[in-house]
Amino acid sequence: MPSPAELTILVLLIAVGVGLWTLLDRVGQVQRDVDAIKRKLGADEPPPAA
């Protein structure tokens, strides 16, 4: 049976992993939102030729 210290480390590693996963998921969502706003405003289109 693992010692309490090993279990504590395991729980902390899992918590850090879940936190990192959540952070990366939110960053990805913000990026998708920014891309959608750019498309809506037409920021991705090249300027018209003069």
C-alpha positions as CSV (number, residue, x, y, z in Angstrom):
1,M,0.0,0.0,0.0
2,P,1.4,3.4,-0.9
3,S,2.4,5.8,1.8
4,P,0.4,8.9,2.6
5,A,3.2,11.1,1.1
6,E,3.0,9.1,-2.2
7,L,-0.8,9.5,-2.3
8,T,-0.5,13.2,-1.6
9,I,2.0,13.6,-4.5
10,L,-0.3,11.6,-6.8
11,V,-3.4,13.7,-5.9
12,L,-1.4,16.9,-6.4
13,L,-0.1,15.8,-9.8
14,I,-3.7,14.9,-10.9
15,A,-4.9,18.3,-9.7
16,V,-2.2,20.1,-11.6
17,G,-2.9,18.1,-14.7
18,V,-6.7,18.9,-14.5
19,G,-5.9,22.6,-13.9
20,L,-3.5,22.7,-16.9
21,W,-6.0,20.9,-19.1
22,T,-8.7,23.4,-18.1
23,L,-6.4,26.3,-18.7
24,L,-5.5,25.1,-22.2
25,D,-9.1,24.4,-23.0
26,R,-10.1,28.0,-22.0
27,V,-7.2,29.5,-24.0
28,G,-8.4,27.5,-27.0
29,Q,-11.9,28.7,-26.5
30,V,-10.8,32.3,-26.3
31,Q,-8.8,31.9,-29.5
32,R,-11.9,30.5,-31.3
33,D,-13.9,33.4,-30.0
34,V,-11.4,35.9,-31.2
35,D,-11.3,34.2,-34.7
36,A,-15.1,34.3,-34.9
37,I,-15.1,38.0,-34.0
38,K,-12.5,38.7,-36.6
39,R,-14.6,36.9,-39.2
40,K,-17.7,38.8,-38.2
41,L,-16.0,42.1,-38.5
42,G,-14.2,41.2,-41.7
43,A,-10.7,41.6,-40.2
44,D,-9.4,38.5,-42.1
45,E,-10.2,39.9,-45.5
46,P,-7.5,41.7,-47.4
47,P,-8.0,45.4,-48.1
48,P,-9.6,46.2,-51.5
49,A,-7.1,47.0,-54.3
50,A,-6.7,50.6,-55.1
